Amino acid sequence: MIDKDIIGTGHWIFAGVSMLAFLIFLVWSYKKDGPTHKQAYKGSSLFLLFLLVGFFLLFIFKRLF
């Protein structure tokens, strides 16, 4: 078990700043590639919807029978 005193306030600040920087970079990257995603992955949302509905129906039918 990890002793709570080993992870100090500085570690939590570093983790928070690192996570915030990563999220900012992630959002920036996706905004930059937005037009490419719309062109390259056209129709993928419909495929994902069918996939989710299929898994849901499989789950329901498996529970019923």
DOKE-205904 format. One record per residue (C-alpha): x, y, z; residue in three letters; residue number from 1; chain. Coordinates in steps of 0.1 Angstrom, whole numbers. Layout:
REM residues N
<rec><c1>X</c1><c2>Y</c2><c3>Z</c3><aa>ALA</aa><i>NUM</i><ch>A</ch></rec>
...
END
This chain:
REM residues 65
<rec><c1>0</c1><c2>0</c2><c3>0</c3><aa>MET</aa><i>1</i><ch>A</ch></rec>
<rec><c1>13</c1><c2>35</c2><c3>-8</c3><aa>ILE</aa><i>2</i><ch>A</ch></rec>
<rec><c1>19</c1><c2>58</c2><c3>20</c3><aa>ASP</aa><i>3</i><ch>A</ch></rec>
<rec><c1>-2</c1><c2>90</c2><c3>16</c3><aa>LYS</aa><i>4</i><ch>A</ch></rec>
<rec><c1>27</c1><c2>112</c2><c3>28</c3><aa>ASP</aa><i>5</i><ch>A</ch></rec>
<rec><c1>48</c1><c2>102</c2><c3>-2</c3><aa>ILE</aa><i>6</i><ch>A</ch></rec>
<rec><c1>25</c1><c2>120</c2><c3>-27</c3><aa>ILE</aa><i>7</i><ch>A</ch></rec>
<rec><c1>26</c1><c2>156</c2><c3>-16</c3><aa>GLY</aa><i>8</i><ch>A</ch></rec>
<rec><c1>9</c1><c2>188</c2><c3>-27</c3><aa>THR</aa><i>9</i><ch>A</ch></rec>
<rec><c1>35</c1><c2>194</c2><c3>-54</c3><aa>GLY</aa><i>10</i><ch>A</ch></rec>
<rec><c1>28</c1><c2>161</c2><c3>-71</c3><aa>HIS</aa><i>11</i><ch>A</ch></rec>
<rec><c1>-9</c1><c2>169</c2><c3>-72</c3><aa>TRP</aa><i>12</i><ch>A</ch></rec>
<rec><c1>-2</c1><c2>203</c2><c3>-87</c3><aa>ILE</aa><i>13</i><ch>A</ch></rec>
<rec><c1>21</c1><c2>188</c2><c3>-113</c3><aa>PHE</aa><i>14</i><ch>A</ch></rec>
<rec><c1>-5</c1><c2>162</c2><c3>-122</c3><aa>ALA</aa><i>15</i><ch>A</ch></rec>
<rec><c1>-33</c1><c2>188</c2><c3>-125</c3><aa>GLY</aa><i>16</i><ch>A</ch></rec>
<rec><c1>-12</c1><c2>211</c2><c3>-147</c3><aa>VAL</aa><i>17</i><ch>A</ch></rec>
<rec><c1>-1</c1><c2>182</c2><c3>-169</c3><aa>SER</aa><i>18</i><ch>A</ch></rec>
<rec><c1>-36</c1><c2>170</c2><c3>-173</c3><aa>MET</aa><i>19</i><ch>A</ch></rec>
<rec><c1>-48</c1><c2>205</c2><c3>-182</c3><aa>LEU</aa><i>20</i><ch>A</ch></rec>
<rec><c1>-20</c1><c2>210</c2><c3>-207</c3><aa>ALA</aa><i>21</i><ch>A</ch></rec>
<rec><c1>-28</c1><c2>176</c2><c3>-223</c3><aa>PHE</aa><i>22</i><ch>A</ch></rec>
<rec><c1>-65</c1><c2>185</c2><c3>-226</c3><aa>LEU</aa><i>23</i><ch>A</ch></rec>
<rec><c1>-58</c1><c2>219</c2><c3>-241</c3><aa>ILE</aa><i>24</i><ch>A</ch></rec>
<rec><c1>-35</c1><c2>202</c2><c3>-267</c3><aa>PHE</aa><i>25</i><ch>A</ch></rec>
<rec><c1>-61</c1><c2>176</c2><c3>-274</c3><aa>LEU</aa><i>26</i><ch>A</ch></rec>
<rec><c1>-89</c1><c2>201</c2><c3>-280</c3><aa>VAL</aa><i>27</i><ch>A</ch></rec>
<rec><c1>-66</c1><c2>222</c2><c3>-302</c3><aa>TRP</aa><i>28</i><ch>A</ch></rec>
<rec><c1>-56</c1><c2>192</c2><c3>-323</c3><aa>SER</aa><i>29</i><ch>A</ch></rec>
<rec><c1>-92</c1><c2>181</c2><c3>-329</c3><aa>TYR</aa><i>30</i><ch>A</ch></rec>
<rec><c1>-102</c1><c2>216</c2><c3>-338</c3><aa>LYS</aa><i>31</i><ch>A</ch></rec>
<rec><c1>-73</c1><c2>218</c2><c3>-363</c3><aa>LYS</aa><i>32</i><ch>A</ch></rec>
<rec><c1>-82</c1><c2>185</c2><c3>-379</c3><aa>ASP</aa><i>33</i><ch>A</ch></rec>
<rec><c1>-120</c1><c2>191</c2><c3>-379</c3><aa>GLY</aa><i>34</i><ch>A</ch></rec>
<rec><c1>-124</c1><c2>196</c2><c3>-417</c3><aa>PRO</aa><i>35</i><ch>A</ch></rec>
<rec><c1>-103</c1><c2>165</c2><c3>-424</c3><aa>THR</aa><i>36</i><ch>A</ch></rec>
<rec><c1>-124</c1><c2>144</c2><c3>-400</c3><aa>HIS</aa><i>37</i><ch>A</ch></rec>
<rec><c1>-156</c1><c2>155</c2><c3>-417</c3><aa>LYS</aa><i>38</i><ch>A</ch></rec>
<rec><c1>-142</c1><c2>145</c2><c3>-451</c3><aa>GLN</aa><i>39</i><ch>A</ch></rec>
<rec><c1>-125</c1><c2>113</c2><c3>-442</c3><aa>ALA</aa><i>40</i><ch>A</ch></rec>
<rec><c1>-150</c1><c2>98</c2><c3>-417</c3><aa>TYR</aa><i>41</i><ch>A</ch></rec>
<rec><c1>-182</c1><c2>107</c2><c3>-435</c3><aa>LYS</aa><i>42</i><ch>A</ch></rec>
<rec><c1>-210</c1><c2>83</c2><c3>-425</c3><aa>GLY</aa><i>43</i><ch>A</ch></rec>
<rec><c1>-191</c1><c2>69</c2><c3>-395</c3><aa>SER</aa><i>44</i><ch>A</ch></rec>
<rec><c1>-216</c1><c2>83</c2><c3>-370</c3><aa>SER</aa><i>45</i><ch>A</ch></rec>
<rec><c1>-244</c1><c2>63</c2><c3>-386</c3><aa>LEU</aa><i>46</i><ch>A</ch></rec>
<rec><c1>-222</c1><c2>31</c2><c3>-385</c3><aa>PHE</aa><i>47</i><ch>A</ch></rec>
<rec><c1>-215</c1><c2>38</c2><c3>-348</c3><aa>LEU</aa><i>48</i><ch>A</ch></rec>
<rec><c1>-253</c1><c2>43</c2><c3>-341</c3><aa>LEU</aa><i>49</i><ch>A</ch></rec>
<rec><c1>-261</c1><c2>9</c2><c3>-358</c3><aa>PHE</aa><i>50</i><ch>A</ch></rec>
<rec><c1>-233</c1><c2>-8</c2><c3>-338</c3><aa>LEU</aa><i>51</i><ch>A</ch></rec>
<rec><c1>-246</c1><c2>6</c2><c3>-305</c3><aa>LEU</aa><i>52</i><ch>A</ch></rec>
<rec><c1>-282</c1><c2>-4</c2><c3>-313</c3><aa>VAL</aa><i>53</i><ch>A</ch></rec>
<rec><c1>-270</c1><c2>-38</c2><c3>-323</c3><aa>GLY</aa><i>54</i><ch>A</ch></rec>
<rec><c1>-251</c1><c2>-43</c2><c3>-290</c3><aa>PHE</aa><i>55</i><ch>A</ch></rec>
<rec><c1>-280</c1><c2>-30</c2><c3>-271</c3><aa>PHE</aa><i>56</i><ch>A</ch></rec>
<rec><c1>-304</c1><c2>-55</c2><c3>-288</c3><aa>LEU</aa><i>57</i><ch>A</ch></rec>
<rec><c1>-280</c1><c2>-83</c2><c3>-282</c3><aa>LEU</aa><i>58</i><ch>A</ch></rec>
<rec><c1>-278</c1><c2>-74</c2><c3>-246</c3><aa>PHE</aa><i>59</i><ch>A</ch></rec>
<rec><c1>-316</c1><c2>-73</c2><c3>-243</c3><aa>ILE</aa><i>60</i><ch>A</ch></rec>
<rec><c1>-322</c1><c2>-105</c2><c3>-261</c3><aa>PHE</aa><i>61</i><ch>A</ch></rec>
<rec><c1>-295</c1><c2>-123</c2><c3>-241</c3><aa>LYS</aa><i>62</i><ch>A</ch></rec>
<rec><c1>-312</c1><c2>-112</c2><c3>-209</c3><aa>ARG</aa><i>63</i><ch>A</ch></rec>
<rec><c1>-347</c1><c2>-123</c2><c3>-220</c3><aa>LEU</aa><i>64</i><ch>A</ch></rec>
<rec><c1>-337</c1><c2>-158</c2><c3>-232</c3><aa>PHE</aa><i>65</i><ch>A</ch></rec>
END
